């Protein structure tokens, strides 16, 4: 009986993942190329240079705010290699640090790594937009899950950038991060 229940659960999870993937394929993300002519043009080496403050929320798939946070980022570049040192402070008092190491490539492409990122993040800038995709190791209640992020950033002016990231697992949408960056001294 127990084996049958496990098979049934596995079948249900497989079907749910396939159905979720099929549903999402009809809602494929938009193409970065459509932002090519948008102004102001985003140069990550310029914008993510110096100190930035960010303010954000994580919402679950129903849209309920689950977590609020602020981030202070210290950013620097040496040629085509950059370091973004992010220090998160959550409304519940928790803290977290992520240090991104970025590399600028040809045609507005970027790659990046961080200790809690699986493999290498891939991104591309066009016009005022930047799309960034990666898999993050996310600790939740004593377990660690690998979740995917489809991250879009839009430069509003020389000081402000807006960011919206969709988090998924097995193609199923888990929630969103909405974030605003403000560059100090710009």
N, CA and C of each residue as an Amber inpcrd file, in Angstrom:
protein
   558
   0.8230000  -1.1970000   0.0000000   0.0000000   0.0000000   0.0000000
   0.8700000   1.2650000   0.0000000   1.9370000   1.2690000   0.8260000
   2.7870000   2.4520000   0.9070000   3.4600000   2.7330000  -0.4340000
   3.9230000   1.6920000  -1.1350000   4.5470000   1.8730000  -2.4480000
   3.5480000   2.4740000  -3.4320000   2.3030000   2.0270000  -3.3720000
   1.2780000   2.5400000  -4.2730000   1.0230000   4.0300000  -4.0050000
   0.9850000   4.4200000  -2.7210000   0.7930000   5.8270000  -2.3730000
   1.9480000   6.6820000  -2.8930000   3.1990000   6.1600000  -2.7760000
   4.3520000   6.8970000  -3.2720000   4.2780000   7.0610000  -4.7850000
   3.8820000   5.9950000  -5.4850000   3.7420000   6.0890000  -6.9390000
   2.6620000   7.0840000  -7.3150000   1.5610000   7.0810000  -6.5850000
   0.4800000   8.0160000  -6.8570000   0.9510000   9.4480000  -6.6380000
   1.6520000   9.6930000  -5.5300000   2.1760000  11.0330000  -5.2590000
   3.1590000  11.4680000  -6.3360000   4.0680000  10.5460000  -6.7290000
   5.0280000  10.8720000  -7.7830000   4.3090000  11.1820000  -9.0900000
   3.2590000  10.4290000  -9.3960000   2.5020000  10.6710000 -10.6270000
   1.8200000  12.0320000 -10.5890000   1.2500000  12.3650000  -9.4530000
   0.5650000  13.6580000  -9.3040000   1.5700000  14.8030000  -9.4480000
   2.7520000  14.6730000  -8.8010000   3.7670000  15.7270000  -8.9060000
   4.2600000  15.8670000 -10.3420000   4.4540000  14.7370000 -11.0320000
   4.8940000  14.7890000 -12.4170000   3.8550000  15.4700000 -13.2880000
   2.5960000  15.0960000 -13.1170000   1.5270000  15.7150000 -13.9070000
   1.4070000  17.2030000 -13.6120000   1.5310000  17.5650000 -12.3400000
   1.4470000  18.9820000 -11.9660000   2.5810000  19.7740000 -12.6120000
   3.7930000  19.2090000 -12.5980000   4.9290000  19.9000000 -13.2070000
   4.7310000  20.0430000 -14.7130000   4.2520000  18.9800000 -15.3670000
   4.0060000  19.0490000 -16.8100000   2.9100000  20.0530000 -17.1410000
   1.8310000  20.0310000 -16.3570000   0.7320000  20.9700000 -16.5980000
   1.1970000  22.4030000 -16.3750000   1.9790000  22.6090000 -15.3110000
   2.4990000  23.9450000 -15.0420000   3.4070000  24.4180000 -16.1590000
   4.2710000  23.5100000 -16.6450000   5.1570000  23.8600000 -17.7440000
   4.3900000  24.1820000 -19.0060000   3.3430000  23.3940000 -19.2860000
   2.5270000  23.6530000 -20.4760000   1.8070000  24.9890000 -20.3510000
   1.3060000  25.2860000 -19.1710000   0.6100000  26.5570000 -18.9690000
   1.5700000  27.7250000 -19.1260000   2.8020000  27.5610000 -18.6220000
   3.7680000  28.6410000 -18.7070000   4.2930000  28.8390000 -20.1250000
   4.3290000  27.7750000 -20.9250000   4.8640000  27.9330000 -22.2720000
   4.0100000  28.8910000 -23.0950000   2.7320000  28.9920000 -22.7710000
   1.8690000  29.9410000 -23.4580000   2.0920000  31.3610000 -22.9790000
   2.7880000  31.5180000 -21.8520000   3.0550000  32.8370000 -21.2800000
   4.5420000  33.1180000 -21.2940000   5.2330000  32.6850000 -22.3250000
   6.6810000  32.8420000 -22.3870000   7.0490000  34.3070000 -22.1800000
   8.1740000  34.4990000 -21.5160000   8.6360000  35.8320000 -21.1910000
   8.9250000  36.6370000 -22.4670000   8.7910000  37.9380000 -22.3710000
   9.0240000  38.7990000 -23.5260000  10.5190000  38.8710000 -23.8560000
  10.8170000  39.3660000 -25.0290000  12.1630000  39.3870000 -25.5750000
  12.8700000  40.6910000 -25.2070000  14.1150000  40.5800000 -24.7690000
  14.9140000  41.7530000 -24.3850000  15.1060000  42.7220000 -25.5560000
  15.0870000  42.2240000 -26.7770000  15.3160000  43.0650000 -27.9580000
  14.2840000  44.1860000 -28.0990000  13.0890000  43.9930000 -27.5860000
  12.0600000  45.0340000 -27.7270000  12.4100000  46.3100000 -26.9810000
  13.4180000  46.2790000 -26.1040000  13.8010000  47.4590000 -25.3320000
  15.0220000  48.1780000 -25.9170000  15.5070000  47.7260000 -27.0440000
  16.7360000  48.2390000 -27.6510000  16.7520000  49.7740000 -27.7630000
  15.6480000  50.3940000 -28.1160000  15.6030000  51.8510000 -28.3360000
  15.2090000  52.6370000 -27.0890000  14.9080000  51.9640000 -25.9860000
  14.4510000  52.6670000 -24.7770000  15.5870000  53.4400000 -24.1140000
  15.2240000  54.5990000 -23.5680000  16.1670000  55.4910000 -22.9000000
  15.7690000  55.6430000 -21.4330000  16.6740000  55.9640000 -20.5520000
  18.1130000  56.0790000 -20.7680000  18.7510000  54.6930000 -20.9290000
  19.8470000  54.6340000 -21.6610000  20.5330000  53.3670000 -21.8910000
  21.2150000  52.9210000 -20.5980000  21.0040000  51.6590000 -20.2540000
  21.5820000  51.0810000 -19.0350000  22.9620000  50.5020000 -19.3260000
  23.9590000  51.0250000 -18.6270000  25.3000000  50.4500000 -18.6220000
  25.5160000  49.9600000 -17.1990000  25.5170000  48.6470000 -17.0050000
  25.6460000  48.0910000 -15.6550000  26.9030000  48.5820000 -14.9550000
  27.9840000  48.7750000 -15.7110000  29.2390000  49.2280000 -15.0970000
  29.1040000  50.6410000 -14.5390000  28.2640000  51.4510000 -15.1470000
  28.0350000  52.8060000 -14.6330000  27.0450000  52.7950000 -13.4750000
  25.8990000  52.1250000 -13.6890000  24.8530000  52.1810000 -12.6660000
  25.2800000  51.4450000 -11.3940000  25.7780000  50.2290000 -11.5380000
  26.2090000  49.4620000 -10.3650000  27.6710000  49.7680000 -10.0710000
  27.9110000  51.0310000  -9.7060000  29.2370000  51.4940000  -9.3350000
  29.0510000  52.4890000  -8.2040000  29.5930000  52.2010000  -7.0460000
  29.3780000  53.0300000  -5.8650000  28.3840000  52.3570000  -4.9390000
  27.6650000  53.1630000  -4.1610000  26.7180000  52.6310000  -3.1710000
  25.2900000  52.8400000  -3.6380000  24.4910000  51.7890000  -3.5160000
  23.0710000  51.8460000  -3.8560000  22.2570000  51.3510000  -2.6720000
  21.0590000  51.8840000  -2.5390000  20.0830000  51.3960000  -1.5730000
  18.9430000  50.7710000  -2.3610000  18.3820000  49.6880000  -1.8320000
  17.2580000  49.0390000  -2.5010000  16.1900000  48.7150000  -1.4720000
  14.9380000  48.7010000  -1.9390000  13.7800000  48.4550000  -1.0850000
  12.8910000  47.4580000  -1.8030000  12.5270000  46.3610000  -1.1160000
  11.7920000  45.3390000  -1.8400000  10.8220000  44.5400000  -1.0120000
  10.0290000  43.7690000  -1.7380000   9.0730000  42.8360000  -1.1280000
   9.1110000  41.5290000  -1.9170000   8.8470000  40.4360000  -1.2060000
   8.6100000  39.1530000  -1.8510000   7.1360000  38.8460000  -1.6730000
   6.4480000  38.5580000  -2.7870000   5.0360000  38.2000000  -2.7300000
   4.8810000  36.7480000  -3.1530000   3.9550000  36.0340000  -2.5010000
   3.6950000  34.6560000  -2.9060000   2.8320000  34.6670000  -4.1580000
   2.4700000  33.4850000  -4.6610000   1.7530000  33.4590000  -5.9450000
   0.3550000  34.0480000  -5.8660000  -0.1830000  34.2350000  -4.6520000
  -1.4900000  34.8850000  -4.5290000  -1.3630000  36.4050000  -4.5070000
  -0.1010000  36.9020000  -4.4280000   0.1190000  38.3470000  -4.3780000
   0.2910000  38.8910000  -2.9750000   0.2210000  38.0330000  -1.9630000
   0.3780000  38.4540000  -0.5650000   1.8450000  38.7380000  -0.2720000
   2.1280000  39.8830000   0.3590000   3.4980000  40.2100000   0.7490000
   3.9060000  39.2810000   1.8900000   4.9670000  38.5060000   1.6320000
   5.4480000  37.5300000   2.6000000   6.6550000  38.0670000   3.3560000
   7.4800000  38.8670000   2.6640000   8.6930000  39.3740000   3.2870000
   9.0440000  40.7390000   2.7210000   9.4270000  41.6670000   3.6080000
   9.8990000  42.9950000   3.2110000  11.3740000  43.0930000   3.5640000
  12.1280000  43.8610000   2.7660000  13.5580000  43.9490000   3.0290000
  14.1560000  45.2250000   2.4310000  15.3410000  45.5630000   2.9250000
  16.1630000  46.6180000   2.3440000  17.5210000  46.0070000   2.0120000
  18.2230000  46.6470000   1.0990000  19.5490000  46.1720000   0.6930000
  20.4620000  47.3830000   0.5650000  21.6740000  47.2450000   1.0600000
  22.7250000  48.2200000   0.7830000  23.7450000  47.4860000  -0.0830000
  24.0500000  48.0800000  -1.2380000  24.9720000  47.4560000  -2.1880000
  26.2140000  48.3230000  -2.3570000  27.3550000  47.7060000  -2.2120000
  28.6380000  48.3540000  -2.5140000  29.1370000  47.7150000  -3.8070000
  29.2910000  48.5120000  -4.8490000  29.5920000  47.9840000  -6.1820000
  30.8540000  48.6250000  -6.7430000  31.6570000  47.8130000  -7.4380000
  32.8630000  48.3440000  -8.0800000  33.1940000  47.5030000  -9.3060000
  33.9180000  48.1200000 -10.2290000  34.3190000  47.4700000 -11.4830000
  35.7890000  47.7200000 -11.7420000  36.4400000  46.7130000 -12.2800000
  37.7930000  46.8080000 -12.8100000  37.6950000  46.3310000 -14.2490000
  37.6000000  47.2730000 -15.1750000  37.4210000  46.8990000 -16.5790000
  36.0710000  46.2320000 -16.7760000  36.0770000  45.0000000 -17.2640000
  34.8300000  44.2640000 -17.5260000  34.4310000  43.3260000 -16.3990000
  35.0960000  43.4300000 -15.2350000  34.7680000  42.5720000 -14.0960000
  34.2770000  43.4270000 -12.9360000  33.1040000  43.0370000 -12.3970000
  32.5030000  43.8060000 -11.3200000  32.1780000  42.9610000 -10.1050000
  32.1000000  43.6360000  -8.9550000  31.6960000  43.0050000  -7.6990000
  30.5260000  43.8060000  -7.1420000  29.4180000  43.1010000  -6.8770000
  28.2410000  43.7080000  -6.2570000  28.0590000  43.0290000  -4.9070000
  28.3550000  43.7390000  -3.8420000  28.2790000  43.2080000  -2.4810000
  26.9560000  43.6680000  -1.8750000  25.9900000  42.7370000  -1.7870000
  24.6390000  43.0510000  -1.3150000  24.4740000  42.6240000   0.1440000
  23.9840000  43.5400000   0.9750000  23.6960000  43.2360000   2.3880000
  22.2090000  43.4810000   2.6310000  21.4840000  42.3790000   2.8450000
  20.0360000  42.4050000   3.0280000  19.6960000  42.5260000   4.5120000
  18.6760000  43.3260000   4.8130000  18.0880000  43.3850000   6.1490000
  16.5880000  43.2070000   5.9780000  16.0420000  42.1640000   6.6220000
  14.6210000  41.8380000   6.4980000  13.8300000  42.4700000   7.6320000
  12.5540000  42.7170000   7.3910000  11.6870000  43.3620000   8.3830000
  11.6050000  42.5490000   9.6680000  11.7990000  41.2230000   9.5780000
  11.7530000  40.3770000  10.7720000  13.0820000  40.3600000  11.5270000
  14.0650000  41.1610000  11.0820000  15.3500000  41.2480000  11.7550000
  16.4370000  40.3730000  11.1550000  16.0900000  39.4860000  10.2540000
  17.0800000  38.6240000   9.6190000  17.9920000  39.4020000   8.6830000
  19.1850000  38.8640000   8.4740000  20.1360000  39.4850000   7.5570000
  20.6920000  38.4250000   6.6070000  21.2310000  38.8940000   5.5020000
  21.8010000  37.9940000   4.5020000  22.7990000  38.7980000   3.6770000
  23.7860000  38.1030000   3.1480000  24.7680000  38.7660000   2.2850000
  24.9680000  37.9240000   1.0330000  24.9960000  38.5800000  -0.0990000
  25.2980000  37.9140000  -1.3770000  26.3180000  38.7880000  -2.1020000
  27.4020000  38.1740000  -2.5470000  28.4230000  38.8900000  -3.3020000
  28.4360000  38.3270000  -4.7210000  28.0060000  39.1670000  -5.6600000
  28.0180000  38.8000000  -7.0790000  29.3620000  39.1690000  -7.6790000
  29.8880000  38.2960000  -8.5150000  31.0580000  38.5820000  -9.3300000
  30.5980000  38.5230000 -10.7850000  30.6020000  39.6890000 -11.4310000
  30.0730000  39.8050000 -12.7860000  31.1990000  39.9590000 -13.8040000
  30.9050000  39.5120000 -14.9990000  31.8270000  39.6980000 -16.1210000
  31.0200000  40.1590000 -17.3170000  31.4680000  41.2810000 -17.8970000
  30.8210000  41.8080000 -19.0960000  31.4060000  41.1130000 -20.3140000
  30.5260000  40.6550000 -21.2010000  30.9510000  40.0140000 -22.4420000
  30.5140000  40.8540000 -23.6250000  30.5830000  40.2990000 -24.8180000
  30.1750000  41.0430000 -26.0150000  28.6630000  41.2070000 -26.1070000
  28.2310000  42.1930000 -26.8790000  26.8250000  42.3850000 -27.2240000
  25.9150000  42.5760000 -26.0090000  26.4050000  43.2930000 -24.9930000
  25.5820000  43.5700000 -23.8170000  25.3160000  42.3670000 -22.9330000
  26.0840000  41.2970000 -23.0940000  25.8860000  40.0800000 -22.3010000
  26.7510000  40.1200000 -21.0430000  26.2070000  39.5130000 -19.9890000
  26.9130000  39.4350000 -18.7170000  26.7610000  38.0270000 -18.1610000
  27.7770000  37.5900000 -17.4160000  27.6880000  36.3640000 -16.6350000
  28.0080000  36.7230000 -15.1970000  27.5500000  35.8910000 -14.2730000
  27.8130000  36.1780000 -12.8740000  27.7620000  34.9360000 -12.0120000
  28.4630000  35.0220000 -10.8930000  28.4420000  33.9510000  -9.9060000
  28.2780000  34.5580000  -8.5180000  27.7550000  33.7550000  -7.6080000
  27.6610000  34.0920000  -6.1860000  27.6370000  32.7650000  -5.4380000
  27.9850000  32.7890000  -4.1720000  28.0830000  31.5450000  -3.4030000
  26.7910000  30.7450000  -3.3650000  25.6370000  31.4180000  -3.3640000
  24.3620000  30.7000000  -3.2820000  23.6780000  30.5370000  -4.6390000
  24.4170000  30.8050000  -5.7180000  23.8940000  30.6330000  -7.0690000
  24.4780000  29.3500000  -7.6450000  23.6090000  28.5310000  -8.2440000
  24.0400000  27.2830000  -8.8650000  24.5880000  27.6020000 -10.2530000
  25.8290000  27.2260000 -10.5030000  26.4190000  27.4810000 -11.8150000
  26.6240000  28.9640000 -12.0600000  26.2730000  29.3810000 -13.2600000
  26.5290000  30.7520000 -13.6870000  25.2380000  31.4310000 -14.1240000
  25.0370000  32.6460000 -13.6390000  23.8930000  33.4570000 -14.0800000
  24.2060000  34.0110000 -15.4640000  23.1690000  34.1790000 -16.2690000
  23.3150000  34.7110000 -17.6220000  22.4030000  35.9240000 -17.7730000
  22.9200000  36.9910000 -18.3820000  22.1010000  38.1740000 -18.5770000
  22.4540000  38.9210000 -19.8350000  21.5400000  39.8300000 -20.2140000
  21.7850000  40.6690000 -21.3750000  21.0830000  42.0070000 -21.1830000
  21.7760000  43.0770000 -21.5700000  21.2290000  44.4350000 -21.5020000
  20.8700000  44.9050000 -22.9040000  19.7390000  45.6250000 -22.9950000
  19.3020000  46.2790000 -24.2280000  18.5640000  47.5440000 -23.8250000
  18.9530000  48.6680000 -24.4010000  18.2790000  49.9190000 -24.0730000
  18.3330000  50.1690000 -22.5780000  17.1640000  50.3840000 -21.9690000
  17.1130000  50.6410000 -20.5240000  16.8730000  49.3780000 -19.7110000
  16.8770000  48.2030000 -20.3540000  16.4970000  46.9540000 -19.6850000
  17.6680000  45.9920000 -19.5380000  17.5610000  45.1630000 -18.4980000
  18.5150000  44.0810000 -18.2680000  17.7310000  42.8640000 -17.8100000
  17.9600000  41.7340000 -18.4870000  17.3300000  40.4650000 -18.0940000
  18.4120000  39.5490000 -17.5590000  18.1180000  38.9460000 -16.4020000
  19.0960000  38.1650000 -15.6630000  18.4210000  36.8610000 -15.2540000
  18.9860000  35.7210000 -15.6030000  18.4140000  34.4350000 -15.2280000
  19.4150000  33.6020000 -14.4600000  18.9410000  32.9520000 -13.3820000
  19.8420000  32.1520000 -12.5570000  19.0490000  31.2050000 -11.6640000
  19.7630000  30.2350000 -11.1030000  19.1980000  29.3040000 -10.1220000
  19.8310000  29.6120000  -8.7780000  18.9930000  29.8140000  -7.7670000
  19.4340000  30.2040000  -6.4340000  19.1520000  29.0870000  -5.4420000
  20.1040000  28.8270000  -4.5520000  19.8790000  27.9030000  -3.4310000
  19.1790000  28.7050000  -2.3240000  17.9380000  28.3680000  -2.0590000
  17.1150000  29.1440000  -1.1340000  16.8230000  28.3350000   0.1320000
  17.3500000  28.7750000   1.2910000  17.0490000  28.0570000   2.5370000
  15.6400000  28.4040000   3.0360000  14.8590000  27.3610000   3.3490000
  13.5080000  27.5350000   3.8790000  13.2770000  26.4830000   4.9610000
  13.0390000  26.9340000   6.1840000  12.7050000  26.0430000   7.2960000
  13.6500000  24.8520000   7.4230000  14.9540000  25.0990000   7.3760000
  15.9360000  24.0410000   7.5690000  16.2690000  23.2230000   6.3310000
  15.5880000  23.4620000   5.2200000  15.8900000  22.7850000   3.9610000
  16.3940000  23.8160000   2.9630000  17.0700000  23.3370000   1.9120000
  17.5490000  24.2250000   0.8630000  16.9440000  23.7670000  -0.4620000
  16.2920000  24.7010000  -1.1590000  15.6540000  24.4180000  -2.4350000
  16.3670000  25.1920000  -3.5360000  16.4720000  24.5850000  -4.7040000
  17.0090000  25.2810000  -5.8620000  15.8400000  25.8330000  -6.6540000
  15.7750000  27.1660000  -6.7590000  14.6790000  27.8400000  -7.4620000
  15.2590000  28.7100000  -8.5680000  14.4720000  28.9030000  -9.6160000
  14.9250000  29.6840000 -10.7540000  14.3480000  31.1030000 -10.6870000
  15.1680000  32.0580000 -11.0990000  14.7530000  33.4560000 -11.1540000
  14.8450000  33.9700000 -12.5880000  13.7740000  34.6250000 -13.0330000
  13.7510000  35.3780000 -14.2880000  13.6220000  36.8270000 -13.8610000
  14.7220000  37.5360000 -13.9130000  14.8960000  38.8360000 -13.2810000
  14.9610000  39.9210000 -14.3550000  14.0950000  40.9230000 -14.2820000
  14.0730000  42.0380000 -15.2330000  14.3080000  43.3440000 -14.4860000
  15.2430000  44.1530000 -14.9880000  15.5400000  45.4550000 -14.4070000
  15.3300000  46.5260000 -15.4750000  14.7850000  47.6800000 -15.0460000
  14.5130000  48.7840000 -15.9630000  15.0370000  50.0850000 -15.3600000
  15.9890000  50.7100000 -16.0470000  16.5550000  51.9780000 -15.6060000
  15.5460000  53.0830000 -15.8800000  15.1660000  53.8140000 -14.8340000
  14.1860000  54.8930000 -14.9610000  14.8710000  56.2310000 -15.2200000
  15.9550000  56.4860000 -14.5060000  16.7920000  57.6660000 -14.6900000
  18.1540000  57.3300000 -14.1000000  19.0440000  58.3000000 -13.9950000
  20.4030000  57.9830000 -13.5290000  20.4490000  57.4920000 -12.0840000
  19.3990000  57.7130000 -11.3010000  19.3770000  57.2930000  -9.8920000
  18.5340000  56.0600000  -9.6160000  17.4300000  55.8760000 -10.3460000
  16.4210000  54.8700000  -9.9760000  16.3290000  53.7550000 -11.0170000
  16.3110000  52.5220000 -10.5170000  16.0600000  51.3690000 -11.3630000
  15.0250000  50.4930000 -10.6600000  14.0580000  49.9770000 -11.4450000
  13.0370000  49.0770000 -10.9230000  13.3540000  47.6590000 -11.3540000
  13.0280000  46.7130000 -10.4800000  13.3790000  45.3090000 -10.7110000
  12.1790000  44.4390000 -10.3500000  11.8610000  43.4960000 -11.2530000
  10.8150000  42.5150000 -10.9830000  11.3660000  41.1510000 -11.3480000
  11.3210000  40.2150000 -10.4130000  11.8500000  38.8800000 -10.6370000
  10.7760000  37.8530000 -10.3080000  10.5950000  36.9020000 -11.2170000
   9.6490000  35.8130000 -10.9960000  10.4460000  34.5940000 -10.5590000
  10.0140000  33.9700000  -9.4550000  10.6690000  32.7890000  -8.9140000
   9.8310000  31.5580000  -9.2430000  10.4890000  30.5130000  -9.8100000
   9.7860000  29.2840000 -10.1680000  10.5520000  28.0660000  -9.6640000
   9.8430000  26.9530000  -9.5890000  10.4380000  25.6390000  -9.2910000
   9.6890000  24.6470000 -10.1550000  10.4240000  23.8600000 -10.9560000
   9.8270000  22.8980000 -11.8880000   8.8580000  23.5910000 -12.8540000
   9.1290000  24.8550000 -13.1740000   8.2650000  25.5910000 -14.0860000
   7.0120000  26.1520000 -13.4410000   6.8540000  25.9610000 -12.1470000
   5.6660000  26.4510000 -11.4360000   6.0290000  27.7390000 -10.7070000
   5.2470000  28.7670000 -10.9340000   5.4970000  30.0890000 -10.3340000
   5.2440000  30.0390000  -8.8370000   6.2730000  30.4190000  -8.0550000
   6.1710000  30.4310000  -6.5980000   5.8890000  31.8200000  -6.0450000
   6.3820000  32.8460000  -6.7350000   6.1880000  34.2070000  -6.2550000
   7.0340000  35.1810000  -7.0360000   7.0570000  36.4330000  -6.5460000
   7.7940000  37.5050000  -7.2110000   8.5330000  38.3600000  -6.2020000
   9.6520000  38.8880000  -6.6560000  10.3820000  39.9020000  -5.9010000
  10.2400000  41.2060000  -6.6740000   9.8110000  42.2540000  -5.9920000
   9.7210000  43.5860000  -6.5760000  10.6720000  44.4800000  -5.7820000
  11.5110000  45.2140000  -6.5080000  12.5970000  45.9280000  -5.8640000
  12.8430000  47.2570000  -6.5620000  13.1460000  48.2870000  -5.7860000
  13.5720000  49.5580000  -6.3830000  14.9790000  49.8780000  -5.8760000
  15.8520000  50.2200000  -6.8150000  17.2290000  50.6120000  -6.4910000
  17.3230000  52.1250000  -6.5670000  18.0700000  52.7180000  -5.6460000
  18.3390000  54.1560000  -5.6760000  19.8470000  54.3260000  -5.5000000
  20.4620000  54.9540000  -6.5020000  21.9030000  55.1680000  -6.4510000
  22.2120000  56.4060000  -5.6460000  23.1020000  56.2780000  -4.6730000
  23.4970000  57.4280000  -3.8600000  24.3990000  58.3670000  -4.6540000
  24.2190000  59.6450000  -4.4150000  25.1030000  60.6640000  -4.9850000
  24.9760000  60.8720000  -6.4900000  23.9820000  60.2880000  -7.1190000
  23.8580000  60.4690000  -8.5740000  23.0560000  61.7070000  -8.9020000
